Structures are given as structure tokens and as C-alpha cells.
């Protein structure tokens, strides 16, 4: 392919030759030398045809260059659109991070409230039992009456009854604590799930916004391409819908990357039994490792460091969280026959 300089020289030489032939044809006609004029006219026609082909080639090359430049401009505008969507996503996630911190603070306060509630002495205090009171009086009566066998029997019955009452009281207390913890966890799970749904809706809103912007960009450059092509016979293959679909997928990848890093860092409760993160905002790809199921490990010291002291509450939390951790692992493990 000739350079622009070479094309200019060739065009210039061809134009000079055309002018020379025209002058010689006029001279031959003036001399009434028609045979020479006919021969020169043939050479002139060849030169004019050559000029036409050269100009057509230049126009083709210019059209292709303009189309390539236009394509690059469109690519840059599409890239700017993706970066704009990324910036909007990060702004949304920054606000979501602040809200998440508020939610987790509320959750921590809820568990501290439960801890105080179940640490109250009246919660585990044995209730006065009228039957035991009567039995104690009977034991005292028979012991004073010298009927030591009956007194001993009553003593053993009272001891067994107290042990049974204490076991029942302990079991009932644990059931109450477990139920309260499960109920609180369930409500918090729903709150976190609603939070994730909200983030998903925000992501979909950005995708819809990006699609509208891509149609605007596509319409703009479609008109510019048509203006450049004009009546050209260049076979410019272009699939508008496929192009928009490809760009939409690129935007989705950008938004998925930003939103998934954040959503995967949303823990079940504010008191995370795993090592705490320094920040909830998505800052690096390390959050993507949270896709990998973790081995259940619940550290009681984590609860105590968050103000929870009651062993019943800690045990109930450990039990509930372990159950959920195993459920996550089992759901992520491949099914084998």
C-alpha cells in the first residue's frame, strides 16, 4: 500500500501528464493532424480513467480510516460509561456500608439486651413449690416424733424432687434462651436478606440505566457511520443488537464485581464468630475468598469481647451459628452417590 506522499506524487505526475496531453491534442487539431490527435486522445482517456481509479481508492481508504477512528471513539465512550457505572456502584456501596454498620450495631445491642435479660437472677431462680414446703414440714414433724425412717424417706424424696425440679428448670431455661436466640437470628437473617435484595435492585437499576445510555451511544455513532459511508459500496458488517448485548454484559461484569465483593462480606449477625474485618466497604479482591465454604469454628471469646457474658446465651449462639455454618457447607458441597 502506497504512502500518502507516494500517492500525492503519483497523482501530481498523472495530472501533469493529463494537462500535457490536452495541450498536445489542441496543437494537433490546430495543425489538422487528426491521426496524432486520435492517438493522444486515447492516451488521455487512459490517464483520466487512471485518475478516477486513484481517487476512488483514496476515498475508500479515507472512509475506512474515518470508520476506524469512529470505532475507537465509540470504544472510549463505552469504556467511560462502564467506569461511570463503577463509580455510581461504589457510591451506593459506600452508603450501604454505613447502613450495614448501623444494622450490625443494632444486632449487637439486641444480643447485649438478651444477655442482661437472661443474666437476671429471677430468670433461673427456683420457684417456691407448695408440695416441697409441705414435705419439709412433714420431714421435720417425723424427725421430731422419732420416726426417723419416715423422715429419711421424706428427705430422699425431697432431694430427688429438688434435683428433678432443678433439671426441669435448667432445661426450660435453656429452651427459652435457645428460642429467643433463634427468633432473633431469624429476624436478623431476614433483615440481612432484605438488605441484599435492596443491593440487587440497585444493581439492576444501574444496568437498566447503562442499557439506555448504550442505546443513546449506539444511535449517535450509527448516524455518524451512515454519514461517513454515504453511497459507498463498502461492506460494513455490524450487528447493532449483538453489540449492545456485548456491552451490557461488560457492564454487568463490572457491577457484579463491585456488588458481590460487598454482599459476600455481609455476616449473619453483628457478632461475627470469625476474625472481624477492619472495614465493610469493598476494597480488595480478598473478599471473593468468602465464596469458599469455611470450616465451622465459633470462638466464645469473640462473644465475650462484644459484651456477652451469660454462658446460656453464648452456648445458644454457638449452637445456632454452628448449625447455620454446617448448612452452608452442606449446600456448597458436591452431591456424591
Steps between C-alpha positions, in 0.01 A plus 500: 500500500641838394566770756323834486816659362531247220129536415543876480798465261315252280192723489712804423686322218172371357345850503805647326480228235126568447566873453785425257280266293219759484746763377646267234150395384407865449828556313439196275147618423629846413744336260216281367702192596199291602682166513737636763206660683315166508807321641550770762129490590531127569791565734301779668201272559729244667647769723153629599387146584811451705423823689146377568627172643760673715243743640258213570776312684587806704134552589474134609810531716375824653161341574664200669725730706203709609306187596793369705537835677126506569515146637778602739299802617201276568719254688632781720148626572386148592801465731411832666144372545627188681722710725207733570289200604786378721519840671123503558515145638775594744302802618198275564718246681662768715155603622405132537813442707395772741151351525649154555707629789184644654320167456782306661513747787127443551558123497776528758269704721228235463734227625623717783136551599440124495815451704373737770154344491623145553763604755227620736494277809121476487528322165668189646373525856305196617134575553350421841328161481209450749542121487864526602407734783246248631754215461764692697252566780408130503869403512554732795191361674605134467857579598373673813264209567786250485370334183837523331427246226210705367704820544788347301261388227352849479850650496598284199175580323554872557859474372389312187219746445736797534748340254219430255367854540846647443550287188160600365570861584838482324351331196216751482742792537720366219198447277385858562847636424535285186158609378578866560836471324349313203222757470747787514729332247209432267393866509856613440538256210187640339634851552831410336322323214284807444818705501648275230180521295522878521857488370394268216223744405749785500732301275217420257404868496854591396492233228176644360649849511810374317291330230314826428831684479641233266203541266568875498866440417409244236249734333755781499775296334260324266409837346867598479587172326218546252622852427853371433387207286249698293460320166821305550496137400715401799361184658490615864368209707344619826250334733342769715319273748800272543720801571261630768477152654880474518534842663218418743688187608814708558305740722348206689847358562616833643195532726510133606862542603421803716173378654603136558812601692277699733211252534736211574633698795159533667518273805207327663503715813688800628705271727703309244647177646779529244785753507343846450569702186650846541248648259172398338558697180628300198868589469675194357446169330564316826128513575444262209656223710184503710338297223695205639311314777679536833546240766264577790688652789328715758720683748330577831755773567360691202162511673649602833699777332167636375355520849326160521577322828208265560608139430147409390496775237849412378413131476175575316683729256771242441241230436293711260800632308661155473174365360493774238867456412451128440192575289709733280775239460255220421323714240833586335640145504456293181249215524667160473331166452 
